[in-house]
Amino acid sequence: MTVLIILGCLFIALLVIIPLIERSGFTMSNETMGKWGRWILPLLVVLGVIQLIMFYAN
């Protein structure tokens, strides 16, 4: 039941946030996207390692 509530909240948030972003005219340059892209994968790896440590620590 909790999963359905979380999915419902995420769906509603998407219905609200996407139109707001489209109306604001928010755009990112290729340089900015490149800078963000360089950080995403290493941060996901760090997050995965931390999750594994937390899982095996318990």
N, C-alpha and C positions, 0 to 999 in steps of 0.2 A: 504494500500500500504506500509505503514511504517513497518508493521509486516512482510511482505514478504521480505523487504530489510534486516531487522534484522535477520530473519531466514536464508537468503542467506549468510550473512556475517558469521554467526555461522557455517554453513555447510562448507564453504570454510576454515574457521579457523580450523575446525576439520580435514579436509583433509590435511592441512599443518602440524598441531601440532602433530597429532598422529604418522605419520611416523618419525618425528624428535625425538620424545621421544623413539620410538622403536629402532632407530639407536644409540641413545646415551647410551643405556644400563642402564638407570636409574631404580634402584630398591630401594624399601623401606623395611626395616626389620619389623618384627612383632611388635617389641617394638615401633618403630616410628609410625606405623599405629595405634597402641593402644593409643599413646599419642595424635595423631591428632583426633582420634575417640572420645576421652573424651571431646574435645573442640567443636566439630562440633555441636552437639545437643544443648548445652546451648547457643552457639552463634546464632543458628537459632531461638531459643525461644526469645532471646533478640531482634533480628531483627524483629520478628513478633510483639512483644509488641510495639516496636518503630513505626512500620508501622501502627498499630492500633491507637496509640496516634496521629500520624500525620493525619490519615484519619478523626478521630473525632474532631481534633482541627480545621480543616477547616470547 
